Amino acid sequence: VSEFAKKEGMKILCMPDGTREIKGGYTGDLLSWVMGRAKADDAWVTIMSNGNVVAVAALTDVSCVIFAEGVEPDSTVIETATQKGINLLSCERDAFSICRTLAECLI
């Protein structure tokens, strides 16, 4: 996660486990949908930024959450993510662009 974030110029909001490997990706904003479909070690791309994102990320064991379009959660969400070991990144690009880059890195 750390290498991907640096390579792509993403803003690191919290990185409690930068050594996590990204093995896939998932994009979605409907949290119940993400809970049932995201896989462990996916990079999850979303614009949702409330505290429930951290809960879903922990439940699905994604390697990181990438907030698209410059979205940043508040400090409480970042603190909770740090405590739960969830890597949070923010990127100015749209979700499609982030996913395209992610797919290219995984091939």
DOFI-481866 format. One record per atom (N, C-alpha, C, O): residue number from 0; residue in one letter; atom name; x, y, z. Coordinates in steps of 0.05 Angstrom, whole numbers, always signed. Example, Ala and Ser with C-alpha at 12.3 -4.5 7.8 and 13.67 -1.06 7.14 Angstrom:
# residues 2
+-----+----+----+--------+--------+--------+
:   i : aa : at :     c1 :     c2 :     c3 :
+-----+----+----+--------+--------+--------+
:   0 :  A :  N :   +264 :   -114 :   +156 :
:   0 :  A : CA :   +246 :    -90 :   +156 :
:   0 :  A :  C :   +264 :    -66 :   +156 :
:   0 :  A :  O :   +285 :    -66 :   +169 :
:   1 :  S :  N :   +257 :    -45 :   +142 :
:   1 :  S : CA :   +273 :    -21 :   +143 :
:   1 :  S :  C :   +258 :     +1 :   +157 :
:   1 :  S :  O :   +268 :    +23 :   +161 :
+-----+----+----+--------+--------+--------+
***
This chain:
# residues 107
+-----+----+----+--------+--------+--------+
:   i : aa : at :     c1 :     c2 :     c3 :
+-----+----+----+--------+--------+--------+
:   0 :  V :  N :    +17 :    -24 :     +0 :
:   0 :  V : CA :     +0 :     +0 :     +0 :
:   0 :  V :  C :    +18 :    +25 :     +0 :
:   0 :  V :  O :    +12 :    +44 :    -15 :
:   1 :  S :  N :    +38 :    +25 :    +16 :
:   1 :  S : CA :    +56 :    +48 :    +18 :
:   1 :  S :  C :    +69 :    +54 :     -9 :
:   1 :  S :  O :    +69 :    +77 :    -17 :
:   2 :  E :  N :    +79 :    +34 :    -22 :
:   2 :  E : CA :    +92 :    +38 :    -48 :
:   2 :  E :  C :    +72 :    +48 :    -69 :
:   2 :  E :  O :    +79 :    +67 :    -84 :
:   3 :  F :  N :    +48 :    +37 :    -69 :
:   3 :  F : CA :    +28 :    +46 :    -88 :
:   3 :  F :  C :    +20 :    +75 :    -83 :
:   3 :  F :  O :    +18 :    +91 :   -102 :
:   4 :  A :  N :    +16 :    +82 :    -58 :
:   4 :  A : CA :     +9 :   +109 :    -51 :
:   4 :  A :  C :    +30 :   +129 :    -60 :
:   4 :  A :  O :    +24 :   +150 :    -71 :
:   5 :  K :  N :    +55 :   +123 :    -55 :
:   5 :  K : CA :    +77 :   +141 :    -62 :
:   5 :  K :  C :    +80 :   +143 :    -92 :
:   5 :  K :  O :    +82 :   +165 :   -103 :
:   6 :  K :  N :    +79 :   +120 :   -106 :
:   6 :  K : CA :    +81 :   +120 :   -135 :
:   6 :  K :  C :    +60 :   +136 :   -149 :
:   6 :  K :  O :    +65 :   +150 :   -168 :
:   7 :  E :  N :    +35 :   +135 :   -138 :
:   7 :  E : CA :    +13 :   +148 :   -150 :
:   7 :  E :  C :     +8 :   +176 :   -139 :
:   7 :  E :  O :    -12 :   +190 :   -147 :
:   8 :  G :  N :    +24 :   +185 :   -120 :
:   8 :  G : CA :    +22 :   +212 :   -109 :
:   8 :  G :  C :     -3 :   +216 :    -92 :
:   8 :  G :  O :    -15 :   +238 :    -92 :
:   9 :  M :  N :    -12 :   +195 :    -79 :
:   9 :  M : CA :    -36 :   +197 :    -62 :
:   9 :  M :  C :    -29 :   +208 :    -35 :
:   9 :  M :  O :     -7 :   +204 :    -25 :
:  10 :  K :  N :    -48 :   +222 :    -24 :
:  10 :  K : CA :    -44 :   +233 :     +3 :
:  10 :  K :  C :    -49 :   +211 :    +24 :
:  10 :  K :  O :    -70 :   +198 :    +23 :
:  11 :  I :  N :    -30 :   +207 :    +41 :
:  11 :  I : CA :    -33 :   +187 :    +62 :
:  11 :  I :  C :    -47 :   +200 :    +86 :
:  11 :  I :  O :    -36 :   +218 :    +99 :
:  12 :  L :  N :    -71 :   +190 :    +92 :
:  12 :  L : CA :    -86 :   +201 :   +115 :
:  12 :  L :  C :    -79 :   +186 :   +140 :
:  12 :  L :  O :    -76 :   +198 :   +162 :
:  13 :  C :  N :    -75 :   +160 :   +138 :
:  13 :  C : CA :    -64 :   +144 :   +160 :
:  13 :  C :  C :    -53 :   +118 :   +147 :
:  13 :  C :  O :    -66 :   +107 :   +128 :
:  14 :  M :  N :    -31 :   +108 :   +157 :
:  14 :  M : CA :    -18 :    +84 :   +146 :
:  14 :  M :  C :     -8 :    +67 :   +168 :
:  14 :  M :  O :    +17 :    +64 :   +172 :
:  15 :  P :  N :    -26 :    +54 :   +184 :
:  15 :  P : CA :    -16 :    +37 :   +205 :
:  15 :  P :  C :     -3 :    +11 :   +196 :
:  15 :  P :  O :    +12 :     -1 :   +211 :
:  16 :  D :  N :     -8 :     +3 :   +171 :
:  16 :  D : CA :     +3 :    -21 :   +160 :
:  16 :  D :  C :    +10 :    -18 :   +131 :
:  16 :  D :  O :     -3 :    -30 :   +114 :
:  17 :  G :  N :    +30 :     -2 :   +125 :
:  17 :  G : CA :    +37 :     +4 :    +98 :
:  17 :  G :  C :    +48 :    -20 :    +82 :
:  17 :  G :  O :    +51 :    -18 :    +58 :
:  18 :  T :  N :    +55 :    -41 :    +96 :
:  18 :  T : CA :    +66 :    -65 :    +82 :
:  18 :  T :  C :    +44 :    -83 :    +71 :
:  18 :  T :  O :    +51 :   -103 :    +57 :
:  19 :  R :  N :    +19 :    -77 :    +76 :
:  19 :  R : CA :     -3 :    -93 :    +65 :
:  19 :  R :  C :     +0 :    -94 :    +35 :
:  19 :  R :  O :     +5 :    -74 :    +22 :
:  20 :  E :  N :     -5 :   -117 :    +23 :
:  20 :  E : CA :     -4 :   -121 :     -5 :
:  20 :  E :  C :    -32 :   -116 :    -17 :
:  20 :  E :  O :    -52 :   -124 :     -5 :
:  21 :  I :  N :    -33 :   -103 :    -40 :
:  21 :  I : CA :    -58 :    -99 :    -55 :
:  21 :  I :  C :    -59 :   -121 :    -75 :
:  21 :  I :  O :    -43 :   -123 :    -93 :
:  22 :  K :  N :    -80 :   -138 :    -73 :
:  22 :  K : CA :    -83 :   -161 :    -91 :
:  22 :  K :  C :   -106 :   -158 :   -111 :
:  22 :  K :  O :   -109 :   -173 :   -129 :
:  23 :  G :  N :   -122 :   -137 :   -106 :
:  23 :  G : CA :   -145 :   -133 :   -123 :
:  23 :  G :  C :   -157 :   -106 :   -117 :
:  23 :  G :  O :   -145 :    -90 :   -102 :
:  24 :  G :  N :   -180 :   -100 :   -127 :
:  24 :  G : CA :   -193 :    -75 :   -122 :
:  24 :  G :  C :   -223 :    -77 :   -122 :
:  24 :  G :  O :   -234 :    -96 :   -134 :
:  25 :  Y :  N :   -236 :    -59 :   -109 :
:  25 :  Y : CA :   -265 :    -57 :   -110 :
:  25 :  Y :  C :   -273 :    -28 :   -108 :
:  25 :  Y :  O :   -261 :    -12 :    -93 :
:  26 :  T :  N :   -293 :    -21 :   -123 :
:  26 :  T : CA :   -304 :     +7 :   -122 :
:  26 :  T :  C :   -333 :     +6 :   -116 :
:  26 :  T :  O :   -349 :     -9 :   -128 :
:  27 :  G :  N :   -341 :    +22 :    -96 :
:  27 :  G : CA :   -369 :    +23 :    -89 :
:  27 :  G :  C :   -374 :    +42 :    -66 :
:  27 :  G :  O :   -356 :    +47 :    -50 :
:  28 :  D :  N :   -398 :    +52 :    -65 :
:  28 :  D : CA :   -406 :    +71 :    -44 :
:  28 :  D :  C :   -429 :    +61 :    -27 :
:  28 :  D :  O :   -435 :    +73 :     -6 :
:  29 :  L :  N :   -442 :    +40 :    -36 :
:  29 :  L : CA :   -464 :    +28 :    -20 :
:  29 :  L :  C :   -452 :     +8 :     -1 :
:  29 :  L :  O :   -444 :    -14 :     -9 :
:  30 :  L :  N :   -450 :    +15 :    +24 :
:  30 :  L : CA :   -434 :     +0 :    +43 :
:  30 :  L :  C :   -443 :    -29 :    +46 :
:  30 :  L :  O :   -426 :    -47 :    +48 :
:  31 :  S :  N :   -469 :    -34 :    +45 :
:  31 :  S : CA :   -478 :    -62 :    +47 :
:  31 :  S :  C :   -470 :    -78 :    +23 :
:  31 :  S :  O :   -464 :   -102 :    +25 :
:  32 :  W :  N :   -468 :    -65 :     +0 :
:  32 :  W : CA :   -459 :    -78 :    -24 :
:  32 :  W :  C :   -429 :    -85 :    -22 :
:  32 :  W :  O :   -421 :   -107 :    -29 :
:  33 :  V :  N :   -413 :    -66 :    -12 :
:  33 :  V : CA :   -385 :    -70 :     -9 :
:  33 :  V :  C :   -379 :    -93 :    +11 :
:  33 :  V :  O :   -362 :   -109 :     +7 :
:  34 :  M :  N :   -395 :    -93 :    +33 :
:  34 :  M : CA :   -391 :   -114 :    +53 :
:  34 :  M :  C :   -394 :   -142 :    +41 :
:  34 :  M :  O :   -379 :   -161 :    +49 :
:  35 :  G :  N :   -411 :   -146 :    +22 :
:  35 :  G : CA :   -416 :   -172 :    +10 :
:  35 :  G :  C :   -398 :   -178 :    -13 :
:  35 :  G :  O :   -398 :   -201 :    -23 :
:  36 :  R :  N :   -383 :   -159 :    -23 :
:  36 :  R : CA :   -368 :   -164 :    -48 :
:  36 :  R :  C :   -338 :   -158 :    -47 :
:  36 :  R :  O :   -323 :   -170 :    -61 :
:  37 :  A :  N :   -330 :   -139 :    -31 :
:  37 :  A : CA :   -301 :   -133 :    -29 :
:  37 :  A :  C :   -287 :   -157 :    -16 :
:  37 :  A :  O :   -298 :   -170 :     +1 :
:  38 :  K :  N :   -263 :   -161 :    -25 :
:  38 :  K : CA :   -247 :   -184 :    -15 :
:  38 :  K :  C :   -223 :   -174 :     +1 :
:  38 :  K :  O :   -214 :   -151 :     -1 :
:  39 :  A :  N :   -214 :   -192 :    +18 :
:  39 :  A : CA :   -190 :   -186 :    +34 :
:  39 :  A :  C :   -167 :   -178 :    +14 :
:  39 :  A :  O :   -164 :   -190 :     -7 :
:  40 :  D :  N :   -152 :   -158 :    +22 :
:  40 :  D : CA :   -129 :   -148 :     +7 :
:  40 :  D :  C :   -137 :   -132 :    -18 :
:  40 :  D :  O :   -119 :   -125 :    -34 :
:  41 :  D :  N :   -163 :   -126 :    -22 :
:  41 :  D : CA :   -171 :   -107 :    -43 :
:  41 :  D :  C :   -164 :    -79 :    -34 :
:  41 :  D :  O :   -162 :    -73 :    -10 :
:  42 :  A :  N :   -159 :    -61 :    -53 :
:  42 :  A : CA :   -159 :    -32 :    -48 :
:  42 :  A :  C :   -188 :    -23 :    -54 :
:  42 :  A :  O :   -198 :    -27 :    -77 :
:  43 :  W :  N :   -201 :    -12 :    -35 :
:  43 :  W : CA :   -229 :     -3 :    -38 :
:  43 :  W :  C :   -229 :    +27 :    -45 :
:  43 :  W :  O :   -219 :    +43 :    -30 :
:  44 :  V :  N :   -241 :    +33 :    -68 :
:  44 :  V : CA :   -243 :    +61 :    -77 :
:  44 :  V :  C :   -271 :    +71 :    -73 :
:  44 :  V :  O :   -291 :    +57 :    -81 :
:  45 :  T :  N :   -274 :    +93 :    -59 :
:  45 :  T : CA :   -301 :   +104 :    -52 :
:  45 :  T :  C :   -300 :   +134 :    -49 :
:  45 :  T :  O :   -278 :   +146 :    -48 :
:  46 :  I :  N :   -323 :   +146 :    -48 :
:  46 :  I : CA :   -326 :   +174 :    -40 :
:  46 :  I :  C :   -339 :   +177 :    -13 :
:  46 :  I :  O :   -341 :   +199 :     -2 :
:  47 :  M :  N :   -348 :   +155 :     -2 :
:  47 :  M : CA :   -361 :   +155 :    +25 :
:  47 :  M :  C :   -339 :   +160 :    +46 :
:  47 :  M :  O :   -317 :   +149 :    +44 :
:  48 :  S :  N :   -345 :   +177 :    +65 :
:  48 :  S : CA :   -324 :   +184 :    +84 :
:  48 :  S :  C :   -333 :   +183 :   +113 :
:  48 :  S :  O :   -319 :   +193 :   +131 :
:  49 :  N :  N :   -356 :   +171 :   +119 :
:  49 :  N : CA :   -365 :   +170 :   +147 :
:  49 :  N :  C :   -352 :   +147 :   +162 :
:  49 :  N :  O :   -338 :   +131 :   +150 :
:  50 :  G :  N :   -357 :   +146 :   +187 :
:  50 :  G : CA :   -345 :   +125 :   +204 :
:  50 :  G :  C :   -351 :    +97 :   +197 :
:  50 :  G :  O :   -336 :    +79 :   +203 :
:  51 :  N :  N :   -373 :    +92 :   +183 :
:  51 :  N : CA :   -381 :    +65 :   +175 :
:  51 :  N :  C :   -361 :    +54 :   +155 :
:  51 :  N :  O :   -359 :    +29 :   +152 :
:  52 :  V :  N :   -347 :    +71 :   +141 :
:  52 :  V : CA :   -327 :    +61 :   +121 :
:  52 :  V :  C :   -306 :    +45 :   +136 :
:  52 :  V :  O :   -297 :    +25 :   +126 :
:  53 :  V :  N :   -297 :    +55 :   +159 :
:  53 :  V : CA :   -277 :    +41 :   +174 :
:  53 :  V :  C :   -287 :    +13 :   +183 :
:  53 :  V :  O :   -273 :     -6 :   +182 :
:  54 :  A :  N :   -312 :    +12 :   +192 :
:  54 :  A : CA :   -324 :    -13 :   +201 :
:  54 :  A :  C :   -325 :    -33 :   +178 :
:  54 :  A :  O :   -318 :    -56 :   +181 :
:  55 :  V :  N :   -333 :    -24 :   +154 :
:  55 :  V : CA :   -335 :    -41 :   +131 :
:  55 :  V :  C :   -307 :    -50 :   +122 :
:  55 :  V :  O :   -303 :    -73 :   +115 :
:  56 :  A :  N :   -288 :    -32 :   +123 :
:  56 :  A : CA :   -260 :    -39 :   +115 :
:  56 :  A :  C :   -249 :    -60 :   +134 :
:  56 :  A :  O :   -235 :    -78 :   +125 :
:  57 :  A :  N :   -255 :    -58 :   +160 :
:  57 :  A : CA :   -245 :    -77 :   +179 :
:  57 :  A :  C :   -259 :   -104 :   +175 :
:  57 :  A :  O :   -246 :   -125 :   +176 :
:  58 :  L :  N :   -285 :   -104 :   +170 :
:  58 :  L : CA :   -300 :   -128 :   +165 :
:  58 :  L :  C :   -291 :   -143 :   +141 :
:  58 :  L :  O :   -289 :   -168 :   +141 :
:  59 :  T :  N :   -285 :   -129 :   +119 :
:  59 :  T : CA :   -277 :   -141 :    +94 :
:  59 :  T :  C :   -247 :   -146 :    +92 :
:  59 :  T :  O :   -238 :   -161 :    +75 :
:  60 :  D :  N :   -232 :   -134 :   +110 :
:  60 :  D : CA :   -203 :   -137 :   +111 :
:  60 :  D :  C :   -189 :   -127 :    +86 :
:  60 :  D :  O :   -170 :   -139 :    +76 :
:  61 :  V :  N :   -199 :   -104 :    +75 :
:  61 :  V : CA :   -186 :    -92 :    +52 :
:  61 :  V :  C :   -159 :    -82 :    +60 :
:  61 :  V :  O :   -154 :    -75 :    +84 :
:  62 :  S :  N :   -141 :    -80 :    +41 :
:  62 :  S : CA :   -114 :    -70 :    +47 :
:  62 :  S :  C :   -113 :    -40 :    +51 :
:  62 :  S :  O :    -96 :    -30 :    +66 :
:  63 :  C :  N :   -132 :    -26 :    +39 :
:  63 :  C : CA :   -133 :     +3 :    +43 :
:  63 :  C :  C :   -160 :    +13 :    +32 :
:  63 :  C :  O :   -174 :     +0 :    +16 :
:  64 :  V :  N :   -167 :    +37 :    +41 :
:  64 :  V : CA :   -189 :    +52 :    +29 :
:  64 :  V :  C :   -177 :    +76 :    +15 :
:  64 :  V :  O :   -161 :    +91 :    +27 :
:  65 :  I :  N :   -185 :    +80 :    -10 :
:  65 :  I : CA :   -176 :   +103 :    -25 :
:  65 :  I :  C :   -201 :   +121 :    -30 :
:  65 :  I :  O :   -220 :   +113 :    -43 :
:  66 :  F :  N :   -200 :   +145 :    -19 :
:  66 :  F : CA :   -221 :   +164 :    -23 :
:  66 :  F :  C :   -216 :   +179 :    -49 :
:  66 :  F :  O :   -195 :   +193 :    -51 :
:  67 :  A :  N :   -234 :   +177 :    -68 :
:  67 :  A : CA :   -232 :   +190 :    -94 :
:  67 :  A :  C :   -240 :   +219 :    -93 :
:  67 :  A :  O :   -253 :   +228 :    -74 :
:  68 :  E :  N :   -232 :   +234 :   -113 :
:  68 :  E : CA :   -241 :   +262 :   -118 :
:  68 :  E :  C :   -234 :   +281 :    -94 :
:  68 :  E :  O :   -248 :   +300 :    -89 :
:  69 :  G :  N :   -212 :   +274 :    -81 :
:  69 :  G : CA :   -202 :   +292 :    -59 :
:  69 :  G :  C :   -218 :   +290 :    -33 :
:  69 :  G :  O :   -213 :   +306 :    -15 :
:  70 :  V :  N :   -236 :   +271 :    -31 :
:  70 :  V : CA :   -251 :   +268 :     -7 :
:  70 :  V :  C :   -233 :   +260 :    +16 :
:  70 :  V :  O :   -214 :   +244 :    +13 :
:  71 :  E :  N :   -237 :   +272 :    +39 :
:  71 :  E : CA :   -223 :   +265 :    +64 :
:  71 :  E :  C :   -242 :   +263 :    +87 :
:  71 :  E :  O :   -258 :   +281 :    +91 :
:  72 :  P :  N :   -241 :   +242 :   +102 :
:  72 :  P : CA :   -258 :   +239 :   +125 :
:  72 :  P :  C :   -248 :   +258 :   +148 :
:  72 :  P :  O :   -226 :   +269 :   +146 :
:  73 :  D :  N :   -265 :   +261 :   +168 :
:  73 :  D : CA :   -257 :   +278 :   +190 :
:  73 :  D :  C :   -237 :   +264 :   +208 :
:  73 :  D :  O :   -232 :   +240 :   +205 :
:  74 :  S :  N :   -226 :   +279 :   +227 :
:  74 :  S : CA :   -205 :   +268 :   +244 :
:  74 :  S :  C :   -213 :   +244 :   +261 :
:  74 :  S :  O :   -197 :   +227 :   +267 :
:  75 :  T :  N :   -239 :   +243 :   +268 :
:  75 :  T : CA :   -249 :   +221 :   +284 :
:  75 :  T :  C :   -247 :   +195 :   +268 :
:  75 :  T :  O :   -240 :   +174 :   +279 :
:  76 :  V :  N :   -255 :   +196 :   +243 :
:  76 :  V : CA :   -254 :   +173 :   +225 :
:  76 :  V :  C :   -224 :   +164 :   +222 :
:  76 :  V :  O :   -218 :   +140 :   +223 :
:  77 :  I :  N :   -207 :   +183 :   +218 :
:  77 :  I : CA :   -178 :   +176 :   +215 :
:  77 :  I :  C :   -167 :   +164 :   +240 :
:  77 :  I :  O :   -152 :   +145 :   +239 :
:  78 :  E :  N :   -174 :   +174 :   +263 :
:  78 :  E : CA :   -165 :   +163 :   +289 :
:  78 :  E :  C :   -175 :   +134 :   +292 :
:  78 :  E :  O :   -159 :   +116 :   +300 :
:  79 :  T :  N :   -200 :   +129 :   +286 :
:  79 :  T : CA :   -212 :   +102 :   +288 :
:  79 :  T :  C :   -198 :    +83 :   +269 :
:  79 :  T :  O :   -192 :    +60 :   +276 :
:  80 :  A :  N :   -192 :    +92 :   +244 :
:  80 :  A : CA :   -179 :    +76 :   +225 :
:  80 :  A :  C :   -151 :    +69 :   +234 :
:  80 :  A :  O :   -142 :    +46 :   +231 :
:  81 :  T :  N :   -137 :    +88 :   +246 :
:  81 :  T : CA :   -110 :    +83 :   +256 :
:  81 :  T :  C :   -111 :    +61 :   +278 :
:  81 :  T :  O :    -95 :    +43 :   +279 :
:  82 :  Q :  N :   -130 :    +64 :   +296 :
:  82 :  Q : CA :   -133 :    +45 :   +318 :
:  82 :  Q :  C :   -140 :    +16 :   +308 :
:  82 :  Q :  O :   -131 :     -3 :   +320 :
:  83 :  K :  N :   -155 :    +15 :   +286 :
:  83 :  K : CA :   -164 :    -11 :   +276 :
:  83 :  K :  C :   -144 :    -22 :   +255 :
:  83 :  K :  O :   -149 :    -44 :   +244 :
:  84 :  G :  N :   -123 :     -7 :   +249 :
:  84 :  G : CA :   -103 :    -17 :   +229 :
:  84 :  G :  C :   -112 :    -14 :   +200 :
:  84 :  G :  O :   -103 :    -30 :   +183 :
:  85 :  I :  N :   -129 :     +5 :   +194 :
:  85 :  I : CA :   -139 :     +9 :   +167 :
:  85 :  I :  C :   -124 :    +32 :   +154 :
:  85 :  I :  O :   -123 :    +54 :   +164 :
:  86 :  N :  N :   -111 :    +26 :   +131 :
:  86 :  N : CA :    -97 :    +47 :   +115 :
:  86 :  N :  C :   -117 :    +64 :   +100 :
:  86 :  N :  O :   -135 :    +53 :    +86 :
:  87 :  L :  N :   -114 :    +90 :   +103 :
:  87 :  L : CA :   -132 :   +109 :    +88 :
:  87 :  L :  C :   -115 :   +127 :    +71 :
:  87 :  L :  O :    -95 :   +139 :    +79 :
:  88 :  L :  N :   -123 :   +129 :    +46 :
:  88 :  L : CA :   -110 :   +147 :    +26 :
:  88 :  L :  C :   -131 :   +165 :    +14 :
:  88 :  L :  O :   -155 :   +158 :    +13 :
:  89 :  S :  N :   -122 :   +187 :     +3 :
:  89 :  S : CA :   -140 :   +205 :    -12 :
:  89 :  S :  C :   -126 :   +212 :    -38 :
:  89 :  S :  O :   -102 :   +216 :    -39 :
:  90 :  C :  N :   -142 :   +215 :    -59 :
:  90 :  C : CA :   -132 :   +221 :    -85 :
:  90 :  C :  C :   -150 :   +241 :    -99 :
:  90 :  C :  O :   -175 :   +238 :    -97 :
:  91 :  E :  N :   -139 :   +260 :   -113 :
:  91 :  E : CA :   -155 :   +280 :   -127 :
:  91 :  E :  C :   -169 :   +269 :   -152 :
:  91 :  E :  O :   -189 :   +280 :   -161 :
:  92 :  R :  N :   -159 :   +246 :   -162 :
:  92 :  R : CA :   -171 :   +235 :   -186 :
:  92 :  R :  C :   -198 :   +222 :   -181 :
:  92 :  R :  O :   -205 :   +216 :   -158 :
:  93 :  D :  N :   -214 :   +218 :   -203 :
:  93 :  D : CA :   -240 :   +205 :   -200 :
:  93 :  D :  C :   -236 :   +175 :   -197 :
:  93 :  D :  O :   -214 :   +164 :   -202 :
:  94 :  A :  N :   -257 :   +161 :   -188 :
:  94 :  A : CA :   -256 :   +133 :   -183 :
:  94 :  A :  C :   -247 :   +117 :   -207 :
:  94 :  A :  O :   -231 :    +98 :   -204 :
:  95 :  F :  N :   -257 :   +124 :   -231 :
:  95 :  F : CA :   -249 :   +109 :   -255 :
:  95 :  F :  C :   -219 :   +110 :   -259 :
:  95 :  F :  O :   -206 :    +90 :   -265 :
:  96 :  S :  N :   -208 :   +134 :   -257 :
:  96 :  S : CA :   -179 :   +137 :   -262 :
:  96 :  S :  C :   -163 :   +122 :   -241 :
:  96 :  S :  O :   -142 :   +110 :   -248 :
:  97 :  I :  N :   -171 :   +122 :   -216 :
:  97 :  I : CA :   -157 :   +108 :   -195 :
:  97 :  I :  C :   -158 :    +78 :   -201 :
:  97 :  I :  O :   -138 :    +64 :   -199 :
:  98 :  C :  N :   -181 :    +68 :   -209 :
:  98 :  C : CA :   -185 :    +39 :   -215 :
:  98 :  C :  C :   -168 :    +31 :   -239 :
:  98 :  C :  O :   -157 :     +9 :   -240 :
:  99 :  R :  N :   -167 :    +48 :   -259 :
:  99 :  R : CA :   -151 :    +42 :   -283 :
:  99 :  R :  C :   -122 :    +39 :   -275 :
:  99 :  R :  O :   -108 :    +21 :   -284 :
: 100 :  T :  N :   -112 :    +58 :   -259 :
: 100 :  T : CA :    -84 :    +56 :   -250 :
: 100 :  T :  C :    -79 :    +32 :   -233 :
: 100 :  T :  O :    -59 :    +19 :   -235 :
: 101 :  L :  N :    -98 :    +26 :   -215 :
: 101 :  L : CA :    -96 :     +3 :   -198 :
: 101 :  L :  C :    -94 :    -23 :   -215 :
: 101 :  L :  O :    -78 :    -40 :   -209 :
: 102 :  A :  N :   -111 :    -25 :   -234 :
: 102 :  A : CA :   -111 :    -49 :   -252 :
: 102 :  A :  C :    -85 :    -52 :   -267 :
: 102 :  A :  O :    -75 :    -74 :   -270 :
: 103 :  E :  N :    -74 :    -29 :   -276 :
: 103 :  E : CA :    -49 :    -31 :   -291 :
: 103 :  E :  C :    -26 :    -40 :   -272 :
: 103 :  E :  O :     -8 :    -54 :   -281 :
: 104 :  C :  N :    -27 :    -32 :   -247 :
: 104 :  C : CA :     -6 :    -40 :   -228 :
: 104 :  C :  C :     -8 :    -70 :   -221 :
: 104 :  C :  O :    +12 :    -82 :   -214 :
: 105 :  L :  N :    -32 :    -81 :   -222 :
: 105 :  L : CA :    -37 :   -108 :   -214 :
: 105 :  L :  C :    -32 :   -128 :   -237 :
: 105 :  L :  O :    -30 :   -152 :   -231 :
: 106 :  I :  N :    -30 :   -119 :   -261 :
: 106 :  I : CA :    -26 :   -137 :   -284 :
: 106 :  I :  C :     +3 :   -145 :   -286 :
: 106 :  I :  O :    +10 :   -160 :   -304 :
+-----+----+----+--------+--------+--------+
***
